Each structure stands twice: as C-alpha cells, then as structure tokens.
Amino acid sequence: MESVGELLRKEREAQGKTIDDVVRATRMSQLIVVALEEDRFSAMPAVVYVKGHLRTYSRYLGLKEEEILQKYLRFTQQQEAVEPDEWETVELELHEQTQRSNRLALWIAIGLIAAVIIVVAVIWWRGREPVEIPPPEPTPAQQLQEAAAQDTLIEWHKLELTAVARERTWLRVVADGTPTADITLDAGDQRTWQADERFVLDVGNGGGLELYLDGVFLGTAGAGTRLVEGLVVDEDGMSR
C-alpha cells in the first residue's frame, strides 16, 4: 500500500513542483519536507509536530487533510507490527542491558538497607540510642530515569501561537478559556501566546493575519477583510 510520504511526493511531482517550491510556500524547512516524503516521522520531536506539518503540506497540495492524517495513523500502526531492523535490535539489547543493570542496582540497595536495619536492631537490643537512618542515595540508573522524566516534561511544552499581521487588524485571543489579549496590530506586528490545549480567536481582518502554531504556518485567519469569530487553534491545527 502506498505510504504517506509516497503519496505526498507523487502528488508534488504530478503538479510539477519542486521541494524548494514547497519550502518557499509553506515555510517548512527542507529537512522536514524530505523527512515527510521519506516517512521518517521519528525525526520529528513529537506527534503534534508531525500532524501539523502533514496538515500544512496537504493543504498546500490541495489534498484532504483528514485523509492524510488517517493514512499516517495507519502507517504508524503498521510500523509497530513490523519486525525490528538491525538498529531497533541494537536498541532493544541496550534496553535489556539497562534493565538488568537497574535490577542489580535495586538488589544492592535492598542489601544495604537490610544491613543497616540489622545494625540498628543490634544497637537497639543493646540499649543504645537509636540511630537515624539516612535515606539511601539514588542509584545512577534511578538518577538517569529521573532526568529522562524531567526532559520529557520539558519537551511537551505548552502550545505556542504566533500571530503576524500582514495588514492592520483587530484581534481577540482566549487561551484555555481565559481572555488573554484584545489588541490592534499594525502591518508587520507580531505577538505570541501560550496555552495548554487550545486558543479561540476573533479577528477583524481575517485575510490580514497569519497564524503559526509551534512554528508551523497554519495559514491566514480568514479570507479578505471579513470578520472571523470563534476560530479554534489546537494541536490538530486551525478550525472554524
């Protein structure tokens, strides 16, 4: 079955467009465009970025965004069922070695704790003052796990919306249900806001305002100078 990347590449070539044409029109980097066409989705930091780039590319080629996203999800499910290649096998072996090291460190820690308990019990039976037992120092493996967990929390940062005015326009922004901005932007002005889940926008001049989510160009807020109300921007892109 034709993959997502093959579909995008063939449609681009059928329209007589080059990768440079895509880069100029969508403002995605050449590395991202090539990664999408080669189905190297793991090169991007998170699923939300993959979806955003696929929506941008699909919209540029005139393809149906939801069909492309569904094809991407089916592709990733198939990849999970494929036997691991040589690199995946190496990664699995390294993971198993780490697990063995963690288990060994755990048993050593348990042995040390047991030894401390025995010493304290002997001292207590001899009528001496009880000894305060300090908490055991975390093992190197535990320290690495805690650092990785912190890195994961940092990586999944809030959604970042950037508005760039092509023309003078009025803008109201509500982030996660909280009114955040009610301003007028002149041509060339740029503002950025953050939210956990979504933004809701009212725009006085829809065609005069460009929107970017986490650096990915979503398009203009509307067409022409018409008022746009209730425009929703979330991890899946922009919808009205």
C-alpha positions in Angstrom: 0.0 0.0 0.0 1.2 3.5 -0.9 2.7 5.3 2.1 2.0 8.8 3.2 5.4 10.0 2.0 5.0 8.4 -1.4 1.6 10.0 -1.8 2.9 13.4 -1.0 5.9 13.1 -3.2 3.9 11.7 -6.2 1.3 14.5 -5.9 4.0 17.1 -5.7 5.8 15.8 -8.8 2.5 15.4 -10.6 1.9 19.2 -10.0 5.4 19.9 -11.4 6.6 21.4 -8.1 10.0 21.0 -6.5 10.9 20.7 -2.9 12.2 24.3 -3.0 8.7 25.3 -4.1 7.2 23.6 -1.1 9.7 25.2 1.3 9.1 28.7 0.0 5.2 28.3 0.1 4.8 26.5 3.4 7.9 27.9 5.3 8.8 24.4 6.4 12.5 23.5 6.3 13.9 21.4 3.5 14.8 18.7 6.1 11.2 18.5 7.3 9.8 18.2 3.7 12.3 15.4 2.8 11.5 13.6 6.1 7.8 13.7 5.4 8.2 12.3 1.8 10.5 9.5 3.1 8.2 8.6 6.0 10.9 9.4 8.6 8.4 10.7 11.1 10.6 9.7 14.1 13.0 12.5 13.0 10.4 15.0 14.5 10.2 15.6 18.3 6.5 14.7 18.8 3.3 13.5 17.1 1.8 17.0 17.3 4.6 18.4 15.1 4.1 15.5 12.6 0.4 16.2 12.4 1.0 20.0 12.0 3.5 19.5 9.2 1.3 17.0 7.4 -1.7 19.4 7.6 0.4 22.2 6.1 1.8 20.0 3.3 -1.6 18.5 2.5 -3.2 22.0 2.4 -0.5 23.2 0.0 -1.0 20.3 -2.4 -4.8 20.6 -2.2 -5.2 17.2 -0.5 -7.7 16.4 2.1 -6.0 16.8 5.5 -8.1 14.3 7.5 -7.4 11.6 4.9 -3.7 12.2 5.0 -3.7 12.1 8.9 -5.7 8.8 8.8 -3.2 7.4 6.4 -0.4 8.5 8.6 -2.0 6.8 11.7 -2.5 3.5 9.7 1.1 3.7 8.6 2.4 4.1 12.2 0.3 1.2 13.3 1.8 -1.0 10.5 5.3 0.1 11.5 4.6 -1.1 15.1 3.8 -4.5 13.7 6.9 -4.8 11.5 9.9 -6.9 12.8 12.6 -4.6 14.2 15.5 -3.8 11.9 19.2 -4.0 12.9 19.2 -0.7 14.7 16.0 -1.5 16.5 17.5 -4.8 17.6 20.5 -3.0 19.0 18.3 -0.5 20.8 16.3 -3.5 22.4 19.5 -5.1 23.5 20.7 -1.9 25.1 17.3 -1.5 26.8 17.6 -5.1 28.2 21.1 -4.3 29.5 19.8 -1.2 31.2 17.0 -3.2 32.8 19.5 -5.8 34.1 21.7 -3.0 35.5 18.7 -1.5 37.2 17.7 -4.8 38.8 21.3 -5.4 40.0 21.4 -1.8 41.5 18.0 -2.5 43.2 19.2 -5.7 44.8 22.4 -3.9 46.0 20.3 -1.1 47.5 18.0 -3.7 49.2 21.0 -5.5 50.6 22.4 -2.2 52.0 19.1 -1.3 53.6 18.8 -4.7 55.1 22.3 -4.4 56.6 21.5 -1.0 58.1 18.3 -2.4 59.6 20.2 -5.3 61.2 22.8 -2.9 62.7 20.2 -0.7 64.1 18.3 -3.7 65.6 21.5 -4.9 67.3 22.2 -1.4 68.7 18.6 -1.2 70.0 18.8 -4.6 71.7 22.0 -3.4 73.5 20.1 -0.4 74.9 21.9 2.3 72.9 20.4 5.4 71.5 18.5 4.8 68.2 20.4 5.7 65.1 18.8 7.9 62.5 18.9 6.1 59.1 19.5 8.5 56.2 17.6 7.8 53.0 19.6 5.8 50.5 21.2 7.7 47.7 19.5 7.1 44.3 21.4 4.7 42.1 22.9 6.0 38.8 20.1 4.3 36.9 17.5 6.0 39.1 19.1 9.3 38.5 19.1 8.8 34.7 15.4 7.8 34.9 14.5 10.9 36.9 16.4 13.1 34.4 14.7 11.5 31.5 11.3 12.1 33.1 12.1 15.7 33.6 13.3 16.0 29.9 10.0 14.5 28.8 8.0 17.1 30.8 10.1 19.9 29.3 9.7 18.6 25.8 5.9 18.5 26.0 5.7 22.3 26.4 2.6 24.4 26.0 1.2 25.2 22.6 2.7 28.4 21.2 0.6 30.5 18.9 2.2 33.3 16.9 0.2 36.0 15.0 1.9 38.1 12.3 -0.1 41.0 10.9 0.1 41.5 7.1 -2.3 44.4 7.4 -3.8 46.4 10.2 -6.3 44.3 12.1 -8.1 43.9 15.4 -7.5 40.6 17.4 -9.0 39.0 20.5 -7.3 35.9 22.0 -8.8 33.5 24.5 -6.3 30.8 25.8 -7.8 27.8 27.5 -10.9 29.7 28.3 -9.1 32.8 29.7 -9.2 36.1 27.8 -5.5 36.8 27.0 -5.4 39.7 24.5 -7.7 42.3 22.9 -5.4 44.4 20.7 -5.0 46.1 17.3 -2.0 45.0 15.3 -0.4 47.1 12.6 1.2 45.6 9.4 4.4 43.8 10.5 3.5 43.5 14.1 3.9 40.0 15.7 2.6 38.6 19.0 3.0 35.2 20.7 0.8 33.4 23.3 0.9 30.0 25.0 -1.9 27.6 26.1 -2.2 24.1 27.4 -4.9 22.9 25.0 -6.3 25.5 22.6 -6.9 29.1 21.5 -10.1 30.8 20.4 -9.7 33.9 18.2 -11.9 36.7 16.9 -10.2 38.6 14.0 -11.4 41.8 12.5 -9.5 41.4 9.2 -9.1 37.6 8.6 -7.0 37.8 5.5 -4.6 40.3 7.0 -3.4 38.0 9.8 -1.0 35.0 9.5 -1.1 32.3 12.2 1.7 29.9 13.3 1.4 27.0 15.8 4.7 25.9 17.3 6.5 27.5 14.3 4.3 25.7 11.7 2.4 28.0 9.3 -1.3 27.4 9.6 -2.5 30.0 7.0 -4.4 33.2 7.4 -7.2 33.6 9.8 -9.7 34.1 7.0 -10.2 35.4 3.5 -10.4 39.1 2.6 -11.3 41.7 5.2 -14.2 39.9 6.7 -14.7 39.4 10.5 -13.8 36.0 11.7 -15.3 34.8 15.0 -14.7 31.6 17.1 -11.6 30.5 15.2 -10.1 27.5 17.1 -6.4 26.6 17.1 -5.3 23.5 18.9 -2.7 20.6 18.4 -4.7 19.4 15.3 -4.4 22.8 13.6 -6.9 25.5 12.8 -10.7 25.0 12.5 -13.7 27.2 12.4 
